[in-house]
Amino acid sequence: MKFAIGIDLGGTHTAAAAVSHDGTILARAERELSDLEPDVVVDEIDRAFNEVLGALDSADCVGVGIGAPGNIDEKTGSVRFSPNFHWHDVPLRALLEKRIKHPLHILNDARCATLGEYLYGSGKGVSEFALLTLGTGIGGGFIAGGKLVIGAAMGAGEVGHHVIRPDTGFVCGCGKIGCFEAQASGMGLLRHALALAPSFPRSSLLTRKPPERWGTKMIRKAVMKGDEHASAAWQRFLADLALGVSNIIAFMNPAVIALGGGVGQTDKSVLAQPLTKLVDALTTMVPKGMTRIVSATLGNDAGMIGAAALAQAGGVSAIAHSLDGVPRQSSASATLAIAKSPR
């Protein structure tokens, strides 16, 4: 069976999977990242790739897709800028081509996850779709008219870096103040909790662990248990998330917005349902309630599956024609036309 290997590069680990044409994962591997220096990251990508390839017939591998954080140079496969990795002009494809001898294709990690969710997950049945990955930062991707929106310099979908709190917000990793990512990512939730800590001296969060050891899972669990400190932080987080999501509705008017990433997988009664009410209150220029806010369904597999789909198509240029041989719908390189499998 022919397959492609999709690799998802995250801030704490890299995950690889061999994926068939219908989105089925045939084998997988994961490696922790203790260091984000390019050479170290490339070593771990190579190890994960070889572990997956070793489980199958390497002759059946048609290519390798990599979802990497940051802005990617389509021609060179370099990462121009990745604020969370602190990378500038890292020649990722060139470094990997010394190790991996299969065709290599690189796209932003959130755009890969968007491909995966659109083709095989929460984007089924719609042609106007957005994915938000709520993790350490906020990634995103848009499907418009059945096409993945790429942008003139591979930068479309960087929703995490539109500013929502310019005067009172946190400093973002990109250098601006009050970015959507700084306010409404997992790190944003932690910052809200830390900012509110002096108002809750008897907080269970403070008695369980020192602040430097807090994590979003711990805070979300405390919210579910009704902890006042965690709940107050969560309400600030939700307010900021609603601002950003309402802006996305104004920008793109998607039929569905899926929430992925660790924070995005929070129970819908705590996240999607209250968020929908807040977003509806902020929505003005399109009918309220027309955009469904849902949890992404592929979880952490979305990036690997989407990266594999990229490789199966033959890369960014080829995917502009289709994933299944459908003729190109637009001559513009700013969008990627995607043929969805029958559902």
Backbone torsions as a table, in degrees:
resi	resn	phi	psi	omega
1	MET	NA	128.4	178.1
2	LYS	-70.8	146.0	179.6
3	PHE	-151.7	163.2	170.1
4	ALA	-121.1	155.4	177.1
5	ILE	-103.7	124.0	176.2
6	GLY	-105.5	133.6	-178.1
7	ILE	-122.8	127.2	179.9
8	ASP	-110.4	120.8	-176.1
9	LEU	-101.4	110.1	-179.4
10	GLY	-108.9	176.9	-175.9
11	GLY	-73.0	-21.8	-178.2
12	THR	-120.5	-12.7	-179.2
13	HIS	-159.8	163.7	170.5
14	THR	-122.0	136.9	-178.0
15	ALA	-123.1	140.4	-179.0
16	ALA	-129.3	147.0	178.4
17	ALA	-148.5	140.9	168.9
18	ALA	-86.7	126.7	-172.0
19	VAL	-128.3	131.1	177.0
20	SER	-78.3	173.7	-175.3
21	HIS	-63.8	-24.6	-179.4
22	ASP	-92.7	10.6	176.5
23	GLY	89.4	6.7	-180.0
24	THR	-80.6	131.0	177.1
25	ILE	-83.4	124.1	-176.4
26	LEU	-97.4	-30.3	178.7
27	ALA	-160.9	154.7	-178.4
28	ARG	-149.1	161.6	176.3
29	ALA	-154.0	157.0	-179.6
30	GLU	-142.8	141.7	178.3
31	ARG	-131.9	137.0	177.5
32	GLU	-77.4	149.6	176.5
33	LEU	-113.5	106.8	178.8
34	SER	-90.1	-11.5	-175.8
35	ASP	-147.5	136.5	-178.4
36	LEU	-101.1	14.3	172.9
37	GLU	-63.2	137.1	-174.3
38	PRO	-50.9	-43.7	-177.8
39	ASP	-63.9	-38.1	179.6
40	VAL	-68.2	-43.7	-179.9
41	VAL	-62.6	-42.4	179.1
42	VAL	-62.6	-39.8	176.7
43	ASP	-57.4	-45.4	-176.5
44	GLU	-72.1	-36.4	174.3
45	ILE	-59.9	-44.7	-179.1
46	ASP	-62.2	-41.6	179.5
47	ARG	-65.2	-44.3	179.1
48	ALA	-63.9	-42.0	178.6
49	PHE	-60.0	-47.8	-177.4
50	ASN	-68.1	-31.9	177.1
51	GLU	-65.3	-42.3	178.6
52	VAL	-69.1	-46.5	-177.7
53	LEU	-62.5	-34.9	-179.2
54	GLY	-67.5	-17.2	-179.6
55	ALA	-86.6	-7.5	-175.3
56	LEU	-135.6	179.4	177.1
57	ASP	-81.2	111.8	-175.0
58	SER	-60.4	-24.3	179.5
59	ALA	-66.2	-20.0	-179.5
60	ASP	-87.8	-3.5	-179.2
61	CYS	-80.5	119.5	-176.6
62	VAL	-91.5	-12.2	-179.9
63	GLY	163.1	175.9	-176.5
64	VAL	-130.2	128.0	174.5
65	GLY	-111.2	141.0	-178.2
66	ILE	-127.1	126.6	172.2
67	GLY	-97.1	111.8	-175.7
68	ALA	-117.4	144.9	179.6
69	PRO	-73.5	143.9	176.0
70	GLY	106.7	-172.8	179.7
71	ASN	-91.6	128.2	-173.9
72	ILE	-106.5	136.6	171.2
73	ASP	-82.5	113.0	-174.3
74	GLU	-59.4	-39.9	-174.9
75	LYS	-72.0	-41.9	-173.5
76	THR	-99.3	-18.8	-175.3
77	GLY	73.6	19.9	177.2
78	SER	-88.2	150.2	172.7
79	VAL	-89.8	107.7	-177.3
80	ARG	-65.2	-46.7	-177.6
81	PHE	-156.6	128.8	175.3
82	SER	-134.6	100.3	-173.6
83	PRO	-62.1	-37.3	-177.6
84	ASN	-74.9	-24.3	175.8
85	PHE	-94.4	-12.4	-174.9
86	HIS	59.6	40.9	177.9
87	TRP	-101.3	140.5	172.8
88	HIS	-134.1	120.7	175.7
89	ASP	51.3	51.9	176.8
90	VAL	-89.1	120.3	-176.7
91	PRO	-77.8	69.3	-170.1
92	LEU	-60.5	-47.3	-178.7
93	ARG	-64.0	-41.4	179.7
94	ALA	-62.4	-39.9	178.6
95	LEU	-66.0	-39.6	-178.1
96	LEU	-75.5	-31.0	-179.0
97	GLU	-64.7	-18.4	175.1
98	LYS	-73.3	-19.3	-177.0
99	ARG	-109.3	-44.1	-172.3
100	ILE	-102.7	121.9	-173.9
101	LYS	-100.1	11.4	173.3
102	HIS	-95.1	159.8	177.3
103	PRO	-56.3	132.7	-175.3
104	LEU	-114.4	135.9	179.3
105	HIS	-136.3	134.7	-174.7
106	ILE	-124.9	134.1	177.2
107	LEU	-142.1	156.6	176.7
108	ASN	-53.3	142.1	-174.8
109	ASP	-62.2	-39.7	-179.7
110	ALA	-70.0	-33.9	176.4
111	ARG	-68.0	-34.9	174.1
112	CYS	-63.3	-45.0	178.7
113	ALA	-62.0	-36.1	177.4
114	THR	-62.8	-43.8	176.1
115	LEU	-57.3	-47.2	-178.5
116	GLY	-60.9	-47.2	-179.1
117	GLU	-67.0	-37.6	-179.3
118	TYR	-67.4	-42.8	-175.9
119	LEU	-77.3	-38.1	-169.2
120	TYR	-129.8	0.9	-173.7
121	GLY	-129.8	-124.8	-171.4
122	SER	-72.8	-6.9	178.2
123	GLY	-93.4	6.3	-178.9
124	LYS	-59.2	133.5	171.7
125	GLY	83.8	2.9	178.5
126	VAL	-126.0	155.5	176.9
127	SER	-111.2	-7.8	177.6
128	GLU	-121.3	108.6	-167.4
129	PHE	-145.0	144.9	174.0
130	ALA	-134.7	141.7	173.9
131	LEU	-118.0	133.5	171.1
132	LEU	-117.0	124.1	176.5
133	THR	-100.3	110.3	-177.0
134	LEU	-98.6	94.1	179.1
135	GLY	-129.0	-136.5	175.2
136	THR	-55.5	-40.9	172.7
137	GLY	-120.1	-159.6	173.9
138	ILE	-127.3	117.9	172.2
139	GLY	-104.1	171.2	-179.8
140	GLY	-162.8	170.7	176.4
141	GLY	-165.1	149.8	-178.1
142	PHE	-125.0	137.6	167.0
143	ILE	-109.1	124.0	179.0
144	ALA	-129.1	121.4	-178.1
145	GLY	60.6	32.4	-179.1
146	GLY	76.8	16.3	-179.4
147	LYS	-124.9	139.2	173.7
148	LEU	-75.6	121.8	-178.6
149	VAL	-79.5	122.5	-175.3
150	ILE	-105.8	-44.0	-177.6
151	GLY	95.4	167.1	-174.8
152	ALA	-67.8	-27.6	-179.3
153	ALA	-129.7	36.5	177.6
154	MET	61.3	25.7	-174.6
155	GLY	-110.5	1.4	-179.6
156	ALA	-68.0	140.2	-179.8
157	GLY	103.0	-0.7	-179.5
158	GLU	-79.9	60.0	-176.1
159	VAL	-65.6	-23.7	-178.7
160	GLY	-62.7	-17.2	-174.0
161	HIS	-114.6	26.0	164.1
162	HIS	-94.1	142.6	-169.4
163	VAL	-87.5	130.3	177.6
164	ILE	-117.4	-19.8	179.7
165	ARG	-133.0	71.0	-172.8
166	PRO	-67.7	-24.2	-175.1
167	ASP	-100.4	-32.8	-172.2
168	THR	-119.4	5.0	-171.5
169	GLY	-81.9	174.0	175.8
170	PHE	-79.4	157.2	175.7
171	VAL	-76.6	129.8	-179.0
172	CYS	-88.8	158.7	177.3
173	GLY	-62.4	-21.7	179.4
174	CYS	-82.0	-9.5	177.3
175	GLY	107.1	-16.0	178.9
176	LYS	-84.3	169.0	179.0
177	ILE	-107.7	131.7	172.2
178	GLY	78.6	24.2	175.4
179	CYS	-62.1	152.2	175.3
180	PHE	-50.4	-43.4	-179.9
181	GLU	-63.8	-42.6	-179.0
182	ALA	-64.1	-29.1	-174.5
183	GLN	-95.5	-34.5	-166.0
184	ALA	-126.8	14.6	172.5
185	SER	-88.4	-177.9	173.0
186	GLY	-58.6	-41.4	177.3
187	MET	-64.8	-35.9	176.3
188	GLY	-62.1	-41.8	177.3
189	LEU	-60.3	-44.0	177.4
190	LEU	-61.0	-41.2	-179.1
191	ARG	-65.5	-40.2	176.5
192	HIS	-61.5	-42.2	-179.9
193	ALA	-64.3	-41.3	179.1
194	LEU	-66.7	-40.3	-179.0
195	ALA	-64.7	-30.9	-177.9
196	LEU	-89.9	-9.4	-174.2
197	ALA	-54.2	-42.0	-180.0
198	PRO	-60.9	-23.6	-179.9
199	SER	-83.0	-8.9	-178.3
200	PHE	-131.1	68.9	-175.2
201	PRO	-63.6	-19.8	179.7
202	ARG	-103.9	19.2	-178.4
203	SER	-57.7	138.6	175.9
204	SER	-65.8	-25.0	177.4
205	LEU	-63.8	-40.4	-178.6
206	LEU	-70.8	-31.1	-178.2
207	THR	-81.8	-21.8	-177.5
208	ARG	-82.1	-47.4	-176.3
209	LYS	-147.6	152.2	172.4
210	PRO	-66.2	149.4	-174.9
211	PRO	-52.5	-33.6	-178.1
212	GLU	-67.9	-11.3	179.1
213	ARG	-109.0	8.1	178.5
214	TRP	-68.5	150.3	174.3
215	GLY	-135.9	163.6	-177.5
216	THR	-66.8	-33.6	-180.0
217	LYS	-63.1	-40.9	178.8
218	MET	-62.2	-43.1	-179.1
219	ILE	-67.9	-42.0	-179.9
220	ARG	-64.4	-37.8	176.1
221	LYS	-64.2	-39.4	178.7
222	ALA	-65.8	-36.1	176.3
223	VAL	-61.2	-45.6	-179.2
224	MET	-61.5	-27.6	-179.9
225	LYS	-90.6	-0.9	176.7
226	GLY	85.6	16.1	178.2
227	ASP	-60.0	129.2	-173.9
228	GLU	-65.9	-41.9	-180.0
229	HIS	-64.1	-51.2	-180.0
230	ALA	-61.5	-39.9	-179.0
231	SER	-65.9	-38.8	177.9
232	ALA	-64.9	-42.1	177.0
233	ALA	-63.4	-40.8	-179.5
234	TRP	-63.3	-38.8	179.5
235	GLN	-65.7	-38.3	175.8
236	ARG	-66.6	-42.1	177.4
237	PHE	-59.9	-47.5	-179.8
238	LEU	-61.5	-40.3	179.6
239	ALA	-61.2	-42.3	178.6
240	ASP	-70.1	-39.8	178.0
241	LEU	-62.3	-41.0	179.7
242	ALA	-63.6	-38.3	177.0
243	LEU	-58.9	-49.5	-179.1
244	GLY	-64.7	-42.3	-178.8
245	VAL	-66.1	-39.7	178.4
246	SER	-64.5	-33.7	175.2
247	ASN	-64.8	-41.4	179.2
248	ILE	-62.2	-39.2	177.1
249	ILE	-62.5	-40.3	177.9
250	ALA	-67.0	-37.2	-178.9
251	PHE	-71.1	-47.5	-165.2
252	MET	-119.2	-19.7	-179.3
253	ASN	50.6	52.6	179.7
254	PRO	-73.9	154.9	174.8
255	ALA	-76.4	-32.5	-178.1
256	VAL	-136.7	135.0	167.6
257	ILE	-116.8	119.6	179.8
258	ALA	-101.5	138.8	179.5
259	LEU	-104.5	115.8	178.8
260	GLY	-114.7	-169.0	-176.5
261	GLY	79.2	172.0	-176.5
262	GLY	-59.3	-48.0	-179.5
263	VAL	-69.5	-34.8	-179.0
264	GLY	-65.3	-15.8	-179.5
265	GLN	-92.3	8.6	176.0
266	THR	-61.0	146.3	-178.2
267	ASP	-47.1	136.6	-173.5
268	LYS	-61.8	-27.4	179.4
269	SER	-69.1	-22.5	-179.3
270	VAL	-98.4	-29.1	-176.0
271	LEU	-113.5	-71.2	-169.7
272	ALA	-63.4	-41.2	-176.5
273	GLN	-68.7	-52.3	176.9
274	PRO	-66.0	-32.2	177.7
275	LEU	-63.3	-41.7	179.7
276	THR	-58.4	-42.0	179.1
277	LYS	-63.8	-43.4	179.3
278	LEU	-65.4	-40.7	-179.9
279	VAL	-66.8	-42.7	178.0
280	ASP	-57.7	-38.2	-179.8
281	ALA	-66.8	-24.9	-178.4
282	LEU	-97.9	-6.2	-176.9
283	THR	-87.0	125.8	-175.8
284	THR	-124.1	-39.8	-168.2
285	MET	-94.4	-4.7	171.3
286	VAL	-130.4	159.3	-178.3
287	PRO	-58.9	134.4	178.1
288	LYS	-62.9	143.2	176.0
289	GLY	82.2	-0.1	-179.1
290	MET	-76.7	-24.8	178.7
291	THR	-98.4	121.9	176.3
292	ARG	-86.1	131.4	176.3
293	ILE	-105.1	118.0	-172.8
294	VAL	-132.2	166.3	172.0
295	SER	-82.3	137.8	173.3
296	ALA	-62.7	146.2	-171.9
297	THR	-100.6	-18.0	-176.9
298	LEU	-89.4	-6.9	178.8
299	GLY	58.0	-139.3	-177.7
300	ASN	-72.4	-6.6	180.0
301	ASP	-82.5	-14.3	-172.8
302	ALA	-57.9	-44.1	-177.6
303	GLY	-65.3	-41.6	178.7
304	MET	-66.2	-43.0	-178.9
305	ILE	-65.9	-42.0	178.2
306	GLY	-67.1	-38.4	177.9
307	ALA	-64.9	-38.2	176.8
308	ALA	-65.4	-39.6	177.6
309	ALA	-61.8	-38.5	175.8
310	LEU	-59.3	-45.2	-179.6
311	ALA	-68.5	-38.6	179.3
312	GLN	-62.5	-32.4	179.1
313	ALA	-79.6	-17.8	-179.5
314	GLY	99.4	16.8	175.3
315	GLY	104.2	-177.9	-174.3
316	VAL	-60.0	-45.2	-178.2
317	SER	-64.7	-42.3	-178.6
318	ALA	-70.2	-35.8	-177.7
319	ILE	-69.3	-17.0	174.9
320	ALA	-64.8	-20.9	174.4
321	HIS	-85.5	-51.1	176.5
322	SER	172.1	175.6	168.6
323	LEU	-93.9	-16.9	-174.0
324	ASP	-128.5	25.5	176.9
325	GLY	82.7	11.0	177.8
326	VAL	-73.3	135.9	-178.4
327	PRO	-56.4	149.3	-179.7
328	ARG	-61.1	137.3	-176.5
329	GLN	-95.9	-14.4	-177.6
330	SER	-146.3	145.5	178.5
331	SER	-85.6	-8.0	-179.1
332	ALA	-77.5	137.4	178.9
333	SER	-82.7	-0.4	-176.7
334	ALA	-81.1	-6.9	177.3
335	THR	-134.7	152.6	178.5
336	LEU	-114.6	116.1	180.0
337	ALA	-77.8	134.4	-174.8
338	ILE	-124.0	127.3	173.8
339	ALA	-94.2	120.4	-178.4
340	LYS	-88.4	141.7	177.6
341	SER	-64.8	149.0	178.1
342	PRO	-58.0	141.3	-178.7
343	ARG	-115.7	NA	NA
